Amino acid sequence: MSEIAPSPAPSPGPATRQKLSVFEPLEERIKELTSSQAELLGRIQNLKQEVQKWRSNVEAQSKTLKTELLDTKEALGSEVQNLKSDIKEISSAVQEEKASSNASFRNLEESNDETEQARQTQD
């Protein structure tokens, strides 16, 4: 039996080479777009990280301010209670002084009346 040698593959003709050259700019454009896409994805990841850091900072500041606000509210409440207590004490002292002054005034009037009666009696 005789062996038949395989025929060599035909070399691409001018039409095939022309078709390949049409796809070369597309391949370059695809490479550019892929590179651009990778760059944009990197930027997006960086932006996401920045937003997460910002959010964490805002949350930490919010917690700190909330704690400070609650402490201030508590301190002001305590101060208000102290002021109310002081006002009650002052009010009580004023009432006592008023009662004492009224009593002294009555005693003075009675003393004046007695003195006036004594003078009238002596006359």
VOROVO-897784 format. One record per residue: residue number from 1; chain; y, x, z of N, C-alpha, C in turn. Coordinates in steps of 0.05 Angstrom, whole numbers, plus 5000, padded with zeros to 4 digits. Layout:
% VOROVO-897784
<site i="NUM" ch="A" n_v="Y" n_u="X" n_w="Z" ca_v="Y" ca_u="X" ca_w="Z" c_v="Y" c_u="X" c_w="Z"/>
...
//
This chain:
% VOROVO-897784
<site i="1" ch="A" n_v="4977" n_u="5016" n_w="5000" ca_v="5000" ca_u="5000" ca_w="5000" c_v="5025" c_u="5017" c_w="5000"/>
<site i="2" ch="A" n_v="5041" n_u="5008" n_w="4986" ca_v="5066" ca_u="5024" ca_w="4985" c_v="5086" c_u="5011" c_w="5003"/>
<site i="3" ch="A" n_v="5099" n_u="5028" n_w="5015" ca_v="5120" ca_u="5018" ca_w="5033" c_v="5146" c_u="5014" c_w="5018"/>
<site i="4" ch="A" n_v="5158" n_u="4992" n_w="5025" ca_v="5183" ca_u="4986" ca_w="5012" c_v="5205" c_u="4995" c_w="5031"/>
<site i="5" ch="A" n_v="5222" n_u="5011" n_w="5021" ca_v="5244" ca_u="5021" ca_w="5038" c_v="5265" c_u="4999" c_w="5040"/>
<site i="6" ch="A" n_v="5274" n_u="4995" n_w="5065" ca_v="5295" ca_u="4975" ca_w="5068" c_v="5320" c_u="4984" c_w="5053"/>
<site i="7" ch="A" n_v="5333" n_u="4964" n_w="5042" ca_v="5357" ca_u="4970" ca_w="5028" c_v="5380" c_u="4975" c_w="5047"/>
<site i="8" ch="A" n_v="5396" n_u="4994" n_w="5041" ca_v="5419" ca_u="5000" ca_w="5059" c_v="5438" c_u="4976" c_w="5060"/>
<site i="9" ch="A" n_v="5450" n_u="4972" n_w="5084" ca_v="5469" ca_u="4950" ca_w="5088" c_v="5492" c_u="4954" c_w="5069"/>
<site i="10" ch="A" n_v="5501" n_u="4933" n_w="5057" ca_v="5523" ca_u="4936" ca_w="5038" c_v="5548" c_u="4943" c_w="5054"/>
<site i="11" ch="A" n_v="5564" n_u="4961" n_w="5044" ca_v="5589" ca_u="4968" ca_w="5057" c_v="5609" c_u="4946" c_w="5053"/>
<site i="12" ch="A" n_v="5626" n_u="4942" n_w="5073" ca_v="5644" ca_u="4920" ca_w="5071" c_v="5663" c_u="4924" c_w="5047"/>
<site i="13" ch="A" n_v="5666" n_u="4903" n_w="5033" ca_v="5683" ca_u="4904" ca_w="5010" c_v="5712" c_u="4902" c_w="5017"/>
<site i="14" ch="A" n_v="5730" n_u="4903" n_w="4998" ca_v="5758" ca_u="4902" ca_w="5004" c_v="5767" c_u="4876" c_w="5016"/>
<site i="15" ch="A" n_v="5754" n_u="4854" n_w="5010" ca_v="5762" ca_u="4828" ca_w="5021" c_v="5755" c_u="4827" c_w="5051"/>
<site i="16" ch="A" n_v="5733" n_u="4839" n_w="5059" ca_v="5725" ca_u="4839" ca_w="5088" c_v="5745" c_u="4857" c_w="5103"/>
<site i="17" ch="A" n_v="5752" n_u="4879" n_w="5092" ca_v="5771" ca_u="4897" ca_w="5106" c_v="5798" c_u="4883" c_w="5109"/>
<site i="18" ch="A" n_v="5806" n_u="4868" n_w="5090" ca_v="5831" ca_u="4853" ca_w="5091" c_v="5830" c_u="4833" c_w="5114"/>
<site i="19" ch="A" n_v="5807" n_u="4819" n_w="5117" ca_v="5804" ca_u="4800" ca_w="5138" c_v="5806" c_u="4813" c_w="5165"/>
<site i="20" ch="A" n_v="5794" n_u="4836" n_w="5168" ca_v="5795" ca_u="4851" ca_w="5194" c_v="5824" c_u="4859" c_w="5200"/>
<site i="21" ch="A" n_v="5838" n_u="4867" n_w="5180" ca_v="5865" ca_u="4876" ca_w="5185" c_v="5883" c_u="4852" c_w="5193"/>
<site i="22" ch="A" n_v="5876" n_u="4828" n_w="5186" ca_v="5891" ca_u="4804" ca_w="5194" c_v="5886" c_u="4799" c_w="5223"/>
<site i="23" ch="A" n_v="5862" n_u="4805" n_w="5234" ca_v="5856" ca_u="4800" ca_w="5262" c_v="5867" c_u="4822" c_w="5280"/>
<site i="24" ch="A" n_v="5873" n_u="4846" n_w="5270" ca_v="5883" ca_u="4867" ca_w="5287" c_v="5909" c_u="4859" c_w="5301"/>
<site i="25" ch="A" n_v="5929" n_u="4847" n_w="5288" ca_v="5953" ca_u="4839" ca_w="5303" c_v="5946" c_u="4818" c_w="5324"/>
<site i="26" ch="A" n_v="5926" n_u="4801" n_w="5319" ca_v="5919" ca_u="4781" ca_w="5339" c_v="5906" c_u="4794" c_w="5363"/>
<site i="27" ch="A" n_v="5890" n_u="4814" n_w="5358" ca_v="5878" ca_u="4829" ca_w="5380" c_v="5899" c_u="4842" c_w="5398"/>
<site i="28" ch="A" n_v="5919" n_u="4854" n_w="5385" ca_v="5941" ca_u="4867" ca_w="5399" c_v="5956" c_u="4846" c_w="5415"/>
<site i="29" ch="A" n_v="5960" n_u="4823" n_w="5403" ca_v="5975" ca_u="4802" ca_w="5417" c_v="5959" c_u="4791" c_w="5441"/>
<site i="30" ch="A" n_v="5933" n_u="4789" n_w="5437" ca_v="5915" ca_u="4780" ca_w="5459" c_v="5916" c_u="4801" c_w="5482"/>
<site i="31" ch="A" n_v="5916" n_u="4826" n_w="5476" ca_v="5918" ca_u="4847" ca_w="5496" c_v="5945" c_u="4845" c_w="5511"/>
<site i="32" ch="A" n_v="5967" n_u="4841" n_w="5496" ca_v="5993" ca_u="4838" ca_w="5509" c_v="5994" c_u="4814" c_w="5527"/>
<site i="33" ch="A" n_v="5983" n_u="4791" n_w="5518" ca_v="5983" ca_u="4767" ca_w="5534" c_v="5965" c_u="4771" c_w="5559"/>
<site i="34" ch="A" n_v="5943" n_u="4784" n_w="5556" ca_v="5925" ca_u="4789" ca_w="5579" c_v="5939" c_u="4806" c_w="5599"/>
<site i="35" ch="A" n_v="5953" n_u="4827" n_w="5589" ca_v="5968" ca_u="4844" ca_w="5607" c_v="5991" c_u="4829" c_w="5621"/>
<site i="36" ch="A" n_v="6005" n_u="4812" n_w="5606" ca_v="6026" ca_u="4796" ca_w="5617" c_v="6016" c_u="4776" c_w="5637"/>
<site i="37" ch="A" n_v="5993" n_u="4765" n_w="5631" ca_v="5980" ca_u="4746" ca_w="5650" c_v="5973" c_u="4760" c_w="5676"/>
<site i="38" ch="A" n_v="5962" n_u="4784" n_w="5674" ca_v="5954" ca_u="4799" ca_w="5698" c_v="5979" c_u="4805" c_w="5715"/>
<site i="39" ch="A" n_v="6001" n_u="4813" n_w="5701" ca_v="6026" ca_u="4819" ca_w="5715" c_v="6037" c_u="4794" c_w="5729"/>
<site i="40" ch="A" n_v="6036" n_u="4771" n_w="5715" ca_v="6046" ca_u="4746" ca_w="5727" c_v="6029" c_u="4738" c_w="5750"/>
<site i="41" ch="A" n_v="6003" n_u="4741" n_w="5748" ca_v="5986" ca_u="4734" ca_w="5771" c_v="5992" c_u="4752" c_w="5795"/>
<site i="42" ch="A" n_v="5997" n_u="4777" n_w="5790" ca_v="6005" ca_u="4796" ca_w="5811" c_v="6031" c_u="4787" c_w="5825"/>
<site i="43" ch="A" n_v="6050" n_u="4779" n_w="5809" ca_v="6075" ca_u="4770" ca_w="5820" c_v="6071" c_u="4744" c_w="5836"/>
<site i="44" ch="A" n_v="6055" n_u="4727" n_w="5826" ca_v="6049" ca_u="4702" ca_w="5840" c_v="6036" c_u="4708" c_w="5867"/>
<site i="45" ch="A" n_v="6018" n_u="4726" n_w="5868" ca_v="6005" ca_u="4734" ca_w="5893" c_v="6025" c_u="4745" c_w="5912"/>
<site i="46" ch="A" n_v="6043" n_u="4763" n_w="5902" ca_v="6064" ca_u="4774" ca_w="5920" c_v="6082" c_u="4752" c_w="5931"/>
<site i="47" ch="A" n_v="6089" n_u="4733" n_w="5913" ca_v="6106" ca_u="4711" ca_w="5922" c_v="6092" c_u="4694" c_w="5943"/>
<site i="48" ch="A" n_v="6066" n_u="4689" n_w="5939" ca_v="6051" ca_u="4674" ca_w="5959" c_v="6051" c_u="4688" c_w="5986"/>
<site i="49" ch="A" n_v="6047" n_u="4715" n_w="5985" ca_v="6047" ca_u="4730" ca_w="6010" c_v="6075" c_u="4729" c_w="6024"/>
<site i="50" ch="A" n_v="6096" n_u="4732" n_w="6008" ca_v="6123" ca_u="4730" ca_w="6019" c_v="6128" c_u="4703" c_w="6031"/>
<site i="51" ch="A" n_v="6120" n_u="4682" n_w="6018" ca_v="6124" ca_u="4655" ca_w="6029" c_v="6108" c_u="4652" c_w="6055"/>
<site i="52" ch="A" n_v="6084" n_u="4662" n_w="6056" ca_v="6068" ca_u="4660" ca_w="6080" c_v="6081" c_u="4676" c_w="6103"/>
<site i="53" ch="A" n_v="6091" n_u="4699" n_w="6097" ca_v="6106" ca_u="4715" ca_w="6118" c_v="6130" c_u="4699" c_w="6128"/>
<site i="54" ch="A" n_v="6145" n_u="4688" n_w="6108" ca_v="6169" ca_u="4673" ca_w="6115" c_v="6162" c_u="4649" c_w="6132"/>
<site i="55" ch="A" n_v="6141" n_u="4635" n_w="6125" ca_v="6132" ca_u="4612" ca_w="6140" c_v="6124" c_u="4620" c_w="6168"/>
<site i="56" ch="A" n_v="6109" n_u="4642" n_w="6171" ca_v="6101" ca_u="4652" ca_w="6197" c_v="6126" c_u="4658" c_w="6214"/>
<site i="57" ch="A" n_v="6145" n_u="4671" n_w="6202" ca_v="6170" ca_u="4678" ca_w="6217" c_v="6185" c_u="4653" c_w="6225"/>
<site i="58" ch="A" n_v="6187" n_u="4634" n_w="6208" ca_v="6200" ca_u="4609" ca_w="6214" c_v="6186" c_u="4594" c_w="6237"/>
<site i="59" ch="A" n_v="6159" n_u="4594" n_w="6236" ca_v="6144" ca_u="4581" ca_w="6257" c_v="6148" c_u="4595" c_w="6283"/>
<site i="60" ch="A" n_v="6148" n_u="4622" n_w="6283" ca_v="6152" ca_u="4637" ca_w="6308" c_v="6179" c_u="4632" c_w="6319"/>
<site i="61" ch="A" n_v="6200" n_u="4632" n_w="6302" ca_v="6227" ca_u="4626" ca_w="6311" c_v="6229" c_u="4598" c_w="6322"/>
<site i="62" ch="A" n_v="6216" n_u="4579" n_w="6308" ca_v="6217" ca_u="4552" ca_w="6317" c_v="6205" c_u="4549" c_w="6345"/>
<site i="63" ch="A" n_v="6182" n_u="4562" n_w="6349" ca_v="6169" ca_u="4561" ca_w="6376" c_v="6187" c_u="4573" c_w="6397"/>
<site i="64" ch="A" n_v="6199" n_u="4596" n_w="6390" ca_v="6217" ca_u="4609" ca_w="6409" c_v="6241" c_u="4591" c_w="6416"/>
<site i="65" ch="A" n_v="6253" n_u="4580" n_w="6396" ca_v="6276" ca_u="4562" ca_w="6401" c_v="6268" c_u="4537" c_w="6416"/>
<site i="66" ch="A" n_v="6245" n_u="4527" n_w="6410" ca_v="6236" ca_u="4503" ca_w="6425" c_v="6232" c_u="4509" c_w="6454"/>
<site i="67" ch="A" n_v="6220" n_u="4533" n_w="6460" ca_v="6216" ca_u="4541" ca_w="6487" c_v="6243" c_u="4545" c_w="6501"/>
<site i="68" ch="A" n_v="6262" n_u="4558" n_w="6488" ca_v="6289" ca_u="4562" ca_w="6499" c_v="6302" c_u="4535" c_w="6504"/>
<site i="69" ch="A" n_v="6299" n_u="4517" n_w="6485" ca_v="6312" ca_u="4490" ca_w="6488" c_v="6300" c_u="4476" c_w="6512"/>
<site i="70" ch="A" n_v="6274" n_u="4477" n_w="6515" ca_v="6261" ca_u="4463" ca_w="6538" c_v="6270" c_u="4476" c_w="6564"/>
<site i="71" ch="A" n_v="6272" n_u="4503" n_w="6565" ca_v="6281" ca_u="4516" ca_w="6589" c_v="6310" c_u="4508" c_w="6596"/>
<site i="72" ch="A" n_v="6327" n_u="4507" n_w="6575" ca_v="6355" ca_u="4499" ca_w="6579" c_v="6356" c_u="4470" c_w="6589"/>
<site i="73" ch="A" n_v="6340" n_u="4453" n_w="6577" ca_v="6340" ca_u="4425" ca_w="6585" c_v="6332" c_u="4422" c_w="6615"/>
<site i="74" ch="A" n_v="6311" n_u="4438" n_w="6622" ca_v="6302" ca_u="4437" ca_w="6650" c_v="6324" c_u="4447" c_w="6669"/>
<site i="75" ch="A" n_v="6337" n_u="4469" n_w="6661" ca_v="6358" ca_u="4480" ca_w="6678" c_v="6381" c_u="4461" c_w="6680"/>
<site i="76" ch="A" n_v="6389" n_u="4448" n_w="6658" ca_v="6411" ca_u="4428" ca_w="6659" c_v="6403" c_u="4404" c_w="6676"/>
<site i="77" ch="A" n_v="6378" n_u="4395" n_w="6674" ca_v="6369" ca_u="4373" ca_w="6691" c_v="6371" c_u="4380" c_w="6720"/>
<site i="78" ch="A" n_v="6364" n_u="4404" n_w="6727" ca_v="6365" ca_u="4413" ca_w="6755" c_v="6395" c_u="4414" c_w="6764"/>
<site i="79" ch="A" n_v="6412" n_u="4424" n_w="6746" ca_v="6440" ca_u="4426" ca_w="6753" c_v="6452" c_u="4399" c_w="6756"/>
<site i="80" ch="A" n_v="6445" n_u="4380" n_w="6739" ca_v="6454" ca_u="4352" ca_w="6741" c_v="6446" c_u="4340" c_w="6768"/>
<site i="81" ch="A" n_v="6421" n_u="4345" n_w="6776" ca_v="6412" ca_u="4335" ca_w="6802" c_v="6428" c_u="4347" c_w="6825"/>
<site i="82" ch="A" n_v="6434" n_u="4373" n_w="6823" ca_v="6450" ca_u="4386" ca_w="6844" c_v="6478" c_u="4374" c_w="6845"/>
<site i="83" ch="A" n_v="6490" n_u="4369" n_w="6821" ca_v="6516" ca_u="4357" ca_w="6820" c_v="6516" c_u="4329" c_w="6832"/>
<site i="84" ch="A" n_v="6495" n_u="4313" n_w="6826" ca_v="6493" ca_u="4286" ca_w="6837" c_v="6492" c_u="4287" c_w="6867"/>
<site i="85" ch="A" n_v="6476" n_u="4306" n_w="6877" ca_v="6473" ca_u="4309" ca_w="6906" c_v="6500" c_u="4317" c_w="6919"/>
<site i="86" ch="A" n_v="6514" n_u="4336" n_w="6906" ca_v="6541" ca_u="4344" ca_w="6916" c_v="6560" c_u="4320" c_w="6916"/>
<site i="87" ch="A" n_v="6560" n_u="4304" n_w="6894" ca_v="6578" ca_u="4281" ca_w="6893" c_v="6572" c_u="4261" c_w="6915"/>
<site i="88" ch="A" n_v="6546" n_u="4257" n_w="6920" ca_v="6539" ca_u="4238" ca_w="6942" c_v="6549" c_u="4249" c_w="6969"/>
<site i="89" ch="A" n_v="6546" n_u="4275" n_w="6973" ca_v="6556" ca_u="4287" ca_w="6999" c_v="6586" c_u="4284" c_w="7001"/>
<site i="90" ch="A" n_v="6600" n_u="4289" n_w="6979" ca_v="6629" ca_u="4287" ca_w="6979" c_v="6637" c_u="4258" c_w="6984"/>
<site i="91" ch="A" n_v="6623" n_u="4240" n_w="6970" ca_v="6629" ca_u="4211" ca_w="6973" c_v="6625" c_u="4202" c_w="7002"/>
<site i="92" ch="A" n_v="6603" n_u="4212" n_w="7014" ca_v="6598" ca_u="4205" ca_w="7042" c_v="6619" c_u="4216" c_w="7060"/>
<site i="93" ch="A" n_v="6627" n_u="4241" n_w="7055" ca_v="6648" ca_u="4254" ca_w="7071" c_v="6674" c_u="4239" c_w="7069"/>
<site i="94" ch="A" n_v="6681" n_u="4230" n_w="7044" ca_v="6706" ca_u="4215" ca_w="7040" c_v="6704" c_u="4188" c_w="7055"/>
<site i="95" ch="A" n_v="6681" n_u="4175" n_w="7054" ca_v="6678" ca_u="4149" ca_w="7068" c_v="6681" c_u="4153" c_w="7098"/>
<site i="96" ch="A" n_v="6669" n_u="4174" n_w="7108" ca_v="6671" ca_u="4180" ca_w="7137" c_v="6700" c_u="4186" c_w="7144"/>
<site i="97" ch="A" n_v="6713" n_u="4202" n_w="7128" ca_v="6741" ca_u="4208" ca_w="7133" c_v="6759" c_u="4183" c_w="7132"/>
<site i="98" ch="A" n_v="6753" n_u="4166" n_w="7113" ca_v="6768" ca_u="4141" ca_w="7110" c_v="6763" c_u="4124" c_w="7135"/>
<site i="99" ch="A" n_v="6738" n_u="4121" n_w="7144" ca_v="6733" ca_u="4105" ca_w="7167" c_v="6746" c_u="4117" c_w="7192"/>
<site i="100" ch="A" n_v="6745" n_u="4144" n_w="7194" ca_v="6758" ca_u="4157" ca_w="7217" c_v="6789" c_u="4153" c_w="7216"/>
<site i="101" ch="A" n_v="6800" n_u="4155" n_w="7192" ca_v="6829" ca_u="4151" ca_w="7189" c_v="6837" c_u="4122" c_w="7196"/>
<site i="102" ch="A" n_v="6820" n_u="4103" n_w="7187" ca_v="6826" ca_u="4075" ca_w="7193" c_v="6824" c_u="4071" c_w="7223"/>
<site i="103" ch="A" n_v="6804" n_u="4083" n_w="7236" ca_v="6802" ca_u="4080" ca_w="7265" c_v="6825" c_u="4092" c_w="7279"/>
<site i="104" ch="A" n_v="6834" n_u="4116" n_w="7270" ca_v="6857" ca_u="4129" ca_w="7283" c_v="6882" c_u="4113" c_w="7279"/>
<site i="105" ch="A" n_v="6885" n_u="4101" n_w="7255" ca_v="6908" ca_u="4085" ca_w="7249" c_v="6909" c_u="4060" c_w="7267"/>
<site i="106" ch="A" n_v="6885" n_u="4048" n_w="7271" ca_v="6884" ca_u="4024" ca_w="7289" c_v="6891" c_u="4032" c_w="7317"/>
<site i="107" ch="A" n_v="6880" n_u="4055" n_w="7326" ca_v="6886" ca_u="4065" ca_w="7353" c_v="6915" c_u="4071" c_w="7356"/>
<site i="108" ch="A" n_v="6927" n_u="4082" n_w="7335" ca_v="6956" ca_u="4088" ca_w="7336" c_v="6972" c_u="4062" c_w="7337"/>
<site i="109" ch="A" n_v="6964" n_u="4042" n_w="7321" ca_v="6978" ca_u="4016" ca_w="7322" c_v="6975" c_u="4003" c_w="7350"/>
<site i="110" ch="A" n_v="6951" n_u="4004" n_w="7361" ca_v="6947" ca_u="3993" ca_w="7388" c_v="6964" c_u="4008" c_w="7408"/>
<site i="111" ch="A" n_v="6965" n_u="4034" n_w="7405" ca_v="6981" ca_u="4050" ca_w="7424" c_v="7011" c_u="4043" c_w="7421"/>
<site i="112" ch="A" n_v="7019" n_u="4040" n_w="7396" ca_v="7047" ca_u="4033" ca_w="7391" c_v="7053" c_u="4005" c_w="7402"/>
<site i="113" ch="A" n_v="7034" n_u="3987" n_w="7399" ca_v="7038" ca_u="3960" ca_w="7409" c_v="7040" c_u="3961" c_w="7440"/>
<site i="114" ch="A" n_v="7023" n_u="3976" n_w="7453" ca_v="7024" ca_u="3978" ca_w="7482" c_v="7050" c_u="3991" c_w="7491"/>
<site i="115" ch="A" n_v="7058" n_u="4011" n_w="7476" ca_v="7084" ca_u="4025" ca_w="7484" c_v="7107" c_u="4005" c_w="7480"/>
<site i="116" ch="A" n_v="7106" n_u="3990" n_w="7459" ca_v="7127" ca_u="3970" ca_w="7454" c_v="7127" c_u="3949" c_w="7475"/>
<site i="117" ch="A" n_v="7103" n_u="3940" n_w="7484" ca_v="7102" ca_u="3920" ca_w="7505" c_v="7112" c_u="3931" c_w="7531"/>
<site i="118" ch="A" n_v="7105" n_u="3957" n_w="7536" ca_v="7114" ca_u="3969" ca_w="7561" c_v="7144" c_u="3971" c_w="7561"/>
<site i="119" ch="A" n_v="7156" n_u="3977" n_w="7540" ca_v="7186" ca_u="3979" ca_w="7538" c_v="7198" c_u="3952" c_w="7542"/>
<site i="120" ch="A" n_v="7186" n_u="3932" n_w="7530" ca_v="7197" ca_u="3906" ca_w="7533" c_v="7194" c_u="3896" c_w="7562"/>
<site i="121" ch="A" n_v="7173" n_u="3904" n_w="7574" ca_v="7169" ca_u="3896" ca_w="7602" c_v="7190" c_u="3911" c_w="7620"/>
<site i="122" ch="A" n_v="7195" n_u="3935" n_w="7614" ca_v="7214" ca_u="3950" ca_w="7631" c_v="7243" c_u="3941" c_w="7626"/>
<site i="123" ch="A" n_v="7248" n_u="3930" n_w="7604" ca_v="7275" ca_u="3921" ca_w="7599" c_v="7280" c_u="3896" c_w="7613"/>
//
